[in-house]
Amino acid sequence: MSSTLVRRCRAPLALGIAFALALPWAAQAQTTSNSGESARERQLEQRVDQLEQELAQLKAMVVAQRQPAASPPAPAAPTQNVAAAPAAPSKPAFTSAPGVSVALHGFVSATAFEQSKSFVYGNGQNAEYPVAGSTGSLSGMDVRNTRFWLDFSGARFAGDWVGGGRIEMDFFGGYNGAGPYSQQQPIPRLRQAYMDLVNPTSGTTVRIGQQWDLLFPLDNVTESLAHVAFPLGFGSGMIGWRFPGIVVMQDLGRGGEGPKWRLDLGAFEGQWNGPDGAATNTNFLTAGNAGFRPQVEARLHVQDKHWLAYAVAHYSEVNLRGVNGTAPTPVQSSVKSVGYELGGQWKPGPWVFKADAYTGSGLGQVFGDLSQFGDIKDTGGYLQAGYSFTPNWSLNALYATSKLNHNDVVRWMGNGATGLLRSRQTGMNLQYSAGAYALGVEWLYGRLDSTTDGINRKTTSGNQVSLSGMYKF
């Protein structure tokens, strides 16, 4: 009971005490004046006994109210989630269908930034490398990294199979209109929406729906508080994207000691830029959707306590005549998209080293080729080194690069290429984390080589300095 209730009880309690003390005197007066009313006296005595009992109960209530209230149990510490690769969900928050548990997780992210140039793929939290030939500085504050997701688990399928899934969203879906106030109204964006079928006995997981393809290094994403949805190096040394598709993950050598091996096989929706017009890219009418030509990928993944490594192969075929088969093909009629990737991570003591390298051609659909589309050869990768001074303080330094074949870019200019030749990205951040909170200051420097006619070559460079905060739940 609250202190307000105690105050409300004081008035009736005082009246009860006064009434209880007055009753014996009244009874005594009646006895003296009329000794023959013995029955009335007995009734008064019974009433006094009853009031004394009620008085004792009121006193007990007052004593109970004056005792310090028991402290409520402390809330569980929020689950720590890696921004681009969220950790396993904690205890479910609520349920939906019978037997299905649902857990809500996410983080709130805010970044104040200042830039010396405009950046690709946008300014603020999705800046990667400078726009070719851009001029002018800018500043602002960005919250679009803010993300939430729902994890579902516990559904039964058949036999030893159980199910689950995830729905994940952030706020990089554009802005609500183009007016002076639209920048403060970002639109939600669906990131992932998939279902899982898991067989714990065989170590098999089947994932169906929109998810990261196997080229994206989900277990090896660069560390940053400012660049989360668009990680440091993304599109400029780190490749991969989210597609609807199906992935089968199979544990190898189950039950044995030592490193854990896993083989992943995936088939994903095709994608390309045109050629049936930019508007048709949102209606499955691209060269990558012409015919039944999915992107197919395979990944071998191995992990131990302090390290992990992976190797990935990617292949797809793109029909540049388009879905209708009538689009002009001034360079060639089809493109084979081929890619190979190696990466790994090592954690010796307080150090963390992350590295990834890839090579291939026709990789625009997976954010390779500096997001240009054509039969263009691309080689790139990134390296990040991090050191934890204390459990709270850490420092990270990064270098990422993407180098394209000059002749390929020139050959495809105006037909999917815009003249971007090479990107180099350098970054450094200092972070402080405590429980569910994290703060960080970051510097990003980008250099971009480009050409407008295939002969000249110019370099555009730009800086971004940012201060970020994050709360994870």
C-alpha positions, 0 to 999 in steps of 0.5 A, a space after each residue: 500500500 502507498 503512503 497516500 493510503 496510510 494518510 487516508 487510514 489515519 482519520 478513521 483510525 483516530 476516530 476509532 481510537 476515540 470511540 473505543 476509549 469513550 465507550 467504557 465511560 459511557 457504559 459506566 455512566 449508564 450502569 451508575 444511573 440505571 443498575 438494572 440494565 445489565 443486559 445493556 451493559 453486556 452488549 456494550 462490553 461485547 461492542 468494546 471487545 469488538 472495537 479493540 480487535 478492530 483497533 489492533 488490526 488498524 495498528 498492524 496495518 500502520 506498522 506494515 505501512 511503515 516497513 520499507 517496501 521490498 525492492 523489485 527484482 532488477 531487470 535482466 541485462 539487455 542482450 548484447 547484439 552485434 549491429 549487422 549480425 545480431 546475437 542469439 535472442 535472450 529469454 522470449 518477451 511474449 508468445 504468439 501462436 501456441 508454443 511459439 515464443 517471440 523476442 523483441 530486440 534492437 538498438 537505438 542509434 544516433 550519429 552527429 557528423 561533419 563531412 568535407 564532401 558528399 558521399 556514396 551511398 548517402 551522407 551521414 550513417 550510410 556514407 562510404 566513399 566520396 561522390 566523384 567530383 563533389 564539392 562543399 561541406 555539410 553536417 547533420 545528425 542521423 538516426 536511421 541506423 535505429 533497428 528492431 527485430 522479432 525472433 520467433 522460436 518453438 514452432 513444431 514442424 514434423 518429426 525432429 524438425 522445429 521452426 522459427 524465423 525473424 522479421 527485421 527492419 531499420 529506417 533507410 527506406 527513404 524520406 517521407 516526401 521531399 519537402 523541408 521537413 521530410 529529412 526528419 521523417 525516415 521511412 522503415 525498411 524491411 531488411 530480413 524476413 525469413 523462416 527457419 526449419 531446424 533439425 537438431 539431430 542432423 545439424 541441418 538448418 533450412 532458411 527460406 525468405 529474404 536474408 543475407 547472401 553467402 558473400 556478405 561476411 555476417 560473422 566478420 563485419 567491421 566494427 563501427 557505431 556510426 556505420 552499421 547498416 552500411 558497414 565500413 568498407 561496404 561496397 568498397 572492399 566488402 560485398 554481399 546483399 540481402 535477397 529472397 532465397 533459400 539456404 541450407 546449412 549443414 554442420 559437418 563432423 558433429 560431436 567431435 572435438 576441435 573446430 566446428 565446420 559448416 557447409 552452406 548452399 544458397 540460391 537467391 533471386 536474380 538482380 541487375 540494373 535494367 535493361 528494361 528501364 529503371 522503373 522496372 527494377 522494382 517489378 522483377 523486370 531486370 536482366 537478372 530476373 530474365 528467365 529462371 537464373 538464380 544466383 547460386 552460392 556455396 560457403 565453407 565455414 570453420 570456427 574455433 574459440 578464438 578464430 574463424 575462417 570462410 571461403 565463398 563461391 558465387 555464380 549467376 548468369 544475366 540476360 541483358 536482352 531483358 525479360 521481354 527479350 527486346 532490349 538493345 545490347 550494345 556491349 554484349 548480350 549476357 554477363 556471367 557474374 562470378 566471384 570468389 571470397 576468403 575471409 577470417 577473424 583472429 582474437 589473440 588476447 585483447 586484439 581482434 583482427 578481421 580480414 576479407 578479400 574477393 575477386 570476380 567480375 559482374 558483381 554489381 548486383 552484390 555491391 561489387 564493381 563500386 555498384 556499376 553494372 557490366 562485365 567488369 573485373 573487380 578485386 578488393 577487400 578490407 583489414 581491420 585491427 582492434 585493441 581493447 584497453 579495458 573491458 569498456 574502451 577499444 580502438 579500431 583501425 580499418 583499410 578497405 579498397 576496391 580496384 576495377 579493371 580500367 578497360 572494362 569500366 571504359 568499355 561499359 561506360 554509359 551502359 551500366 558503368 559511370 567511370 569509377 575506377 578505384 576506391 580506398 577507405 581509411 577509418 579509425 574509431 574509439 569506443 566506450 561501452 558499458 552494459 547496453 550503452 555505447 559511445 564512439 568517435 570516428 574518422 573516415 577518409 575516402 579516396 575515389 579515382 574516376 574518369 569521364 572519358 576513359 582518358 583523363 583520371 581524377 581523384 576525389 577525397 573526403 573526410 567524415 568525423 562523427 560522434 555516435 551513441 547507441 542503446 541496445 535492447 
